[in-house]
């Protein structure tokens, strides 16, 4: 079996993020919190296969683990693990940065998740190029 080589953090951040205003995203808590909290619908600001920025009406804790569900044109993907890396208040909402867990640690790598996120990235890359033309 081949060893999966993930890009270092700087290379991941350099990778262009794509606007995805029509991508619907729901965040779910992990562990015991899941029992006591409902899913949170958020707005996607931008995304690539390693992470995304979202707008939330609720503050989220840095380092909190979450499960993410995506739904958009031609795509539906559930239970993508992520970690909150930053949460900043902007006017009356919060800008939240999320890194997908498989991009942080090799043990969390899943080819199915990687393929799904690559497909999402590709769709919104095409969307960005079409809106510029």
N, C-alpha and C positions, 0 to 999 in steps of 0.2 A: 504494500500500500504506500502511496506517495505522501510525503509530508506537505501539508498545506501551508503556504507562506503568505501571511497577511502583510499588507503594507504597513509601514510605520505611521504613527499619528500624523506627522507633517505631510506625508504624501496623501493620506486620506483627506485631509483638510484642503489641500490644494485642488483636489478633484472637484470639478465644478458641480454646484448644486443647481437644481432645476425647479422653477416655480411650479407649484401643483395646486392651484386654487380650488379645483373641483374634486380633489381627492378627499374622500370622507375618512376620517380617522377617529377611532374610539380607543381610549386607554383603559386598561383594566389593572387593578392592583394585584400584587402577587402575595401569596401566603394567607395569613389570617385576615389581613385587611380586605381581601377579596370578598369574604363573607359579609362584611359590614359596609361595603361601599359599592355603589353602582358604577357602571362604566361612565367615563367622562368623554363627551364629544368635544373635539378640538379642531381648529383650522390649521391646515398645513401651509406653511409659508414657503418652504423649499425642501428638497429631498435629493439625496443620492444613495447609492447602495450601502453606505457606511453609517448614515445618520440623517437627521432632519431637524428643522426648526419648526416649531408650532406656536400657535397663539391659543392661550387658554384663559378662561375666566377665573380659574382657580390656581392658586400658587401650588407648585409641586416641589417636593424636597429634593435637593441635590443628592445624588448617589442612590435615589430610590429606584428599585427595579420595577419594571412594568411589562405588561403584555400589550401588544399593539395589533389592532385589526384595521385593515385597509379595505376600502371599497371605492371603486372608480370605474370609469369606462374600460371595459376589457379586463378588469382585474379585481380579484377578491382574495385576500390573504389574511388569515387569522393567526393569533398566538405567536407573533414575532417578538422575541424578548429584546428589551432595551433598558438603558440606564439613563436617568436624568443627569446631565452634566452641568447644566446651568439654568437658573430661573431668574429673570429680571423683570421687574415691574415697568410697564410702559403705559402711561396714561391709566386707563381703567381695565387693563388686561395684563397678562404675563407672557413674555416671550421665553419659550422653553427650548433648550437644546437637548437633543436625544441622540445617543450613539447606540446602534444596534449591537447587542451582546456578542454576536458571532464575529464582529469586527474587532473586539477587544481581546478575546481569549480563544485560542485554538480549540479548547475542549467544548466550546459552545457552537463551533462551526457545524452548519447543516447545509448540504448542497441544495436541498429543496428551497430553503429560505433564501440562500444566496441567489438562486435562479429567479425566484419570485421578485426579490428586490431589484435585481438587474433588469427584469422585465418592466417594473414600475419606472425605474430610472430611464430606460430606453423610451418608453411611451412619453414621458414628460420632456425628454431631450428632443424628441420629434415635435412635440407640442410647442416648445420654446422656439425651435427653428421655423415652424410654420407661422407663428404669430409675428416673428421678426420680418419674414419675407413679405 
